Each structure stands twice: as C-alpha cells, then as structure tokens.
Amino acid sequence: MHFRFASHHRRARRIAITAIGLWSAGCAVSHAPIDTFESFDSSATFSRTYAAREAQACEAARRTLLSQGYVVHVATADQVRGRKIFQPSPENHVEVEFNVVCARDGVSGARSIAFVNAVQERFALKKSRDSASLGVGAFGSLSLPFTGSDDSLVKVASATVTSARFYDRFFQLLERYLAGDPGQAFAPAAEALEVEPPALAASQARPPRQP
C-alpha cells in the first residue's frame, strides 16, 4: 500500500514539474524581446517623398484606393483610410485595411512624405451545433442536438502586409494621379493592390484532379 502511494506521489510530482516547465516556456515566448520582430532598418517599403503638398498627396492616395475598389471611410488633408473585402474561398474571408498619412517634408512645405501601411485580417467560417433540453417527466431533462447549425465568421489572423511589391504598386499608381494623368493610372488597375493569403493562393494554384 505504501509502495502504491509513493508511486502515485512521484507521478503527480512529475506532472506538476512538466506543467510548470510548459508554463515557463509559454511565458518566455510571450515575453520575447521586441527586436526579434522589428528591425527599423529601412523606411523604403512604407513611405515615399513627393514634390507636392500633404493635401495633394493624400488626395492622390484617396483616388488610388477608390480606383481599386476600396471603400474610403476617412479622407482628410493628411490622412486616408480605406477597406476592401476579398473572398478567396467559400469558407474564408479576408479584409484589408489601408492607411495613408501625409506629412510635410522640410520647412517650405513644397514636399511631403506619404506613410502607408495595410493590415490584413483573415476570417474563417466556424460551425457550431445547437442543442435543446427536452423534459421527460420524472427523469428530468435530456439535451438533444438540433439538425441545423449556426455559422459565424471568426477572426483567425491579423498582420501588417510587408510585401514591398504590394506597396510599390500603390506608390506607382499614386504617382500617376499626382502627375495629373489618371487615364494611364487605370492601366494596371486590375491587379495593382490585390492581396491574397499565401496559403490560400497556393491551394488555388493547384490543377484540378481529373475524374
């Protein structure tokens, strides 16, 4: 009897030590130094300098987003914000929030810097089955599942878009609007600011199976 108790005690102790180790590892990951995520090595990806005032640069940015189907819900002399919705697959939903801030560059005010960033949010369709309680007299109640389900979109990821090619397309289109030639700006409009999750894009690129 004593042997069984000692064996049980040692097993409980090992489980406790393992749990503490996992908890410590989780804390180490959550408190990772910020320099492992941010390098601050270059501003070329997210900004460009133009020979134009802030209001002119932001107006060109507003027209750029509108030409790509973004819904612009903030548009001032120094800030533009728009959102676009994508549907890569029936059970996946993607939203891109595009932010532009225009700031004066220098004392004269004849130049400005456009700072931009886009945040991509991914949602997945989650299904949850409903259940109901059915009274059965003296036996109390039983919980029975319904045949239907309640579908809802759940956010599964959110991250800042870091693709230099994505922002290059935006800036090229913005420069054309600043030059006053919007007709040329619509030439690459079909794919200028398309954003698609890499995993979903790869799955869609596979050829269909032959029956």
C-alpha positions in Angstrom: 0.0 0.0 0.0 2.8 2.3 0.9 4.5 1.5 -2.4 1.4 2.4 -4.4 1.1 5.7 -2.5 4.8 6.6 -3.2 4.4 5.8 -6.9 1.3 7.9 -7.2 3.1 10.8 -5.3 6.1 10.6 -7.7 3.8 10.6 -10.8 1.9 13.6 -9.5 5.2 15.4 -8.9 6.4 14.7 -12.4 3.1 16.1 -13.8 3.4 19.2 -11.8 7.1 19.8 -12.9 6.1 19.3 -16.5 3.2 21.8 -16.2 5.5 24.4 -14.6 8.0 23.9 -17.4 5.4 24.3 -20.1 4.0 27.4 -18.4 7.6 28.9 -18.2 8.1 28.2 -21.9 4.9 29.9 -22.7 5.9 33.0 -20.7 9.3 33.1 -22.4 7.6 33.1 -25.8 5.1 35.8 -24.9 7.8 38.0 -23.4 10.2 37.7 -26.4 12.3 40.8 -27.0 10.7 43.2 -29.4 13.9 43.4 -31.5 13.1 39.9 -32.7 10.1 41.3 -34.6 11.1 44.8 -35.5 14.4 45.8 -37.1 13.9 49.5 -38.1 16.4 49.1 -40.9 14.7 50.9 -43.8 11.7 53.1 -44.5 11.6 52.5 -48.2 8.8 49.9 -48.1 6.3 52.0 -46.3 7.0 55.6 -47.4 7.8 57.8 -50.4 8.6 61.5 -50.7 6.9 63.7 -53.3 7.2 67.2 -54.6 3.6 68.0 -53.6 1.8 69.3 -50.5 0.2 67.0 -48.0 -3.3 67.6 -49.2 -2.3 66.8 -52.8 -0.5 63.6 -51.8 -3.5 62.4 -49.7 -6.0 63.2 -52.5 -3.9 61.2 -54.9 -3.9 58.3 -52.4 -7.7 58.6 -52.0 -8.2 58.3 -55.7 -5.7 55.4 -55.9 -7.7 53.4 -53.3 -11.1 54.3 -54.9 -9.8 53.1 -58.3 -9.1 49.7 -56.8 -12.5 49.2 -55.2 -11.6 50.2 -51.6 -14.3 51.8 -49.5 -12.8 55.0 -48.2 -14.2 55.9 -44.8 -11.6 58.5 -43.7 -10.3 61.2 -46.1 -8.8 64.4 -44.8 -5.9 66.7 -45.9 -3.3 64.5 -44.1 -4.9 61.0 -43.7 -6.8 58.5 -45.8 -8.2 55.1 -44.7 -9.9 52.5 -46.8 -11.1 48.9 -46.6 -11.5 46.2 -49.2 -13.1 42.7 -48.8 -11.8 39.5 -50.5 -13.4 36.1 -50.7 -10.6 33.6 -51.6 -12.8 30.6 -50.9 -16.4 30.0 -49.7 -15.2 29.4 -46.1 -12.5 32.1 -45.9 -12.9 35.8 -45.8 -10.2 38.4 -46.0 -10.3 42.2 -45.2 -7.5 44.7 -46.0 -7.4 48.0 -44.1 -5.2 50.5 -45.9 -3.9 53.6 -44.0 -2.1 56.6 -45.5 -0.7 59.5 -43.5 0.7 62.5 -45.4 3.3 64.7 -43.6 5.2 67.8 -44.5 8.8 67.3 -45.5 11.0 70.4 -44.9 10.2 74.0 -43.9 8.9 75.2 -47.2 6.0 72.8 -47.3 6.5 72.1 -51.1 7.4 68.5 -50.4 5.6 65.8 -48.4 6.1 62.2 -47.3 3.4 59.6 -47.7 3.5 56.9 -45.0 1.4 53.9 -45.8 0.6 50.5 -44.2 -2.0 47.8 -44.9 -3.4 45.4 -42.3 -4.7 42.0 -43.5 -7.3 40.2 -41.4 -8.4 36.7 -42.1 -11.7 35.1 -41.0 -12.8 31.5 -41.2 -16.3 30.1 -41.2 -17.0 28.2 -37.9 -20.0 25.9 -37.4 -21.5 25.3 -34.0 -24.3 22.8 -33.5 -27.3 23.8 -31.5 -28.9 21.8 -28.7 -32.1 21.9 -26.7 -33.4 20.4 -23.5 -36.4 18.1 -23.6 -38.4 17.4 -20.5 -39.1 13.7 -19.7 -41.1 13.9 -16.5 -39.6 12.2 -13.5 -36.3 11.6 -15.4 -35.6 15.3 -15.6 -34.5 16.5 -19.0 -32.3 15.4 -21.9 -30.1 17.6 -24.1 -30.7 16.8 -27.8 -28.9 18.3 -30.7 -30.7 20.1 -33.4 -30.2 19.1 -37.1 -29.2 22.7 -38.0 -26.1 24.7 -37.2 -25.2 28.3 -36.5 -22.5 29.6 -38.8 -20.3 32.5 -37.9 -17.1 34.2 -39.1 -14.2 34.0 -36.6 -11.0 36.1 -37.0 -8.1 33.7 -37.2 -5.2 36.0 -38.2 -4.3 39.7 -38.3 -1.0 41.1 -39.6 0.6 44.1 -41.3 1.3 43.4 -45.0 5.1 43.7 -45.5 5.4 42.9 -49.2 7.5 45.5 -50.9 5.9 44.7 -54.3 2.4 45.4 -52.9 3.4 48.9 -51.8 5.4 49.6 -54.9 2.2 49.1 -57.0 0.4 51.5 -54.7 3.0 54.2 -55.0 3.3 53.9 -58.8 -0.4 54.4 -59.1 -0.3 57.3 -56.6 2.4 59.0 -58.7 0.3 58.8 -61.8 -2.5 60.6 -60.1 -0.1 63.2 -58.8 1.1 63.7 -62.4 -2.5 64.5 -63.4 -2.8 61.6 -65.9 -5.5 59.3 -64.4 -6.1 57.6 -67.7 -2.7 56.0 -67.5 -3.3 55.2 -63.9 -6.0 52.7 -64.8 -3.7 50.6 -67.0 -2.5 48.2 -64.2 -5.6 48.7 -62.0 -6.9 45.1 -62.3 -4.1 43.6 -60.0 -2.5 46.7 -58.5 -3.4 46.2 -54.9 -4.6 42.6 -54.8 -3.7 40.8 -51.5 -4.3 37.1 -51.0 -3.1 34.9 -48.2 -0.2 32.8 -49.4 -1.6 29.5 -48.2 -4.9 30.1 -49.9 -3.2 31.3 -53.1 -1.1 28.1 -53.2 -4.1 25.8 -52.8 -6.0 27.6 -55.6 -3.0 27.4 -57.9 -3.1 23.5 -57.9 -4.6 22.0 -61.1 -7.9 20.3 -60.5 -7.9 16.5 -60.3 -9.1 14.5 -63.2 -12.2 12.4 -62.7 
